[in-house]
Amino acid sequence: MKAMIFAAGLGTRLRPLTNDRPKALVEIGGKTMLERVITRLAEAGFDDITVNIHHFGDKIIDFLQQHNNFGLNIHISDERDLLLDTGGGILKARPMLDGNEPVLVHNADILTDIDLHAMWKSHIESGAMATLLVKDRKTSRYLVFDDDYRLQGWINHSTGETRPAAFVHREGMREMAFGGIHVISTSIFNHLEKYSQEGQAKFSITPFYVDMCRSHLIKGYVQDTPYTWLDVGKPETLKQAEELLKENS
């Protein structure tokens, strides 16, 4: 089973911690974000993992080598020359991700105990091109789904902007926040190639999903049982994660 970890971010929100290391190597409770995500993926059955790098990328390479890749098959997608954002990053990693099985994509700064294997399995059963972890939480920008959790559009309540531009927020639609974990079918790569050629190599995956949702099935995934989820890319949530880990230990 294949997975990809986004570890190329600049980590600007965590400065000065990221002045001398990549965000993925910031520690929470004595372990780096990267190690925690790798461990969770391995526990869920993912044994072929691609990690993209940019900011202090050499330190991630050294870290993985020092830990013998945690006994897994780990590849590096090198973006040190140009940071490609999430959509461009997935496309660059295509040679390592392509195949017959879907790929789970996980941000390095997401700390969660969600059942990753169940999400991966749900994606296969739905036949979707992409399945996005979503949660009912407060933010300014929302993905909007119908009753079957099929993506319909995107809205920014701060600016009033919608995507697609003609999107109409109908009564009964669900506004959900993206959780930084998604599963993609490899059929997505040809569409990513075309999207990149029509725009630029560097692009975000979220606008791509919204632009594709009218012609392809993009699903939201909601876990029925309670789970922990934290975006630890911010000082306040990093502190919250430290406290949570202390309580659990």
Order of alpha helices (4+ residues) and beta strands (2+ residues): beta-beta-beta-alpha-beta-alpha-beta-alpha-alpha-beta-beta-alpha-beta-beta-beta-beta-beta-alpha-alpha-beta-beta-alpha
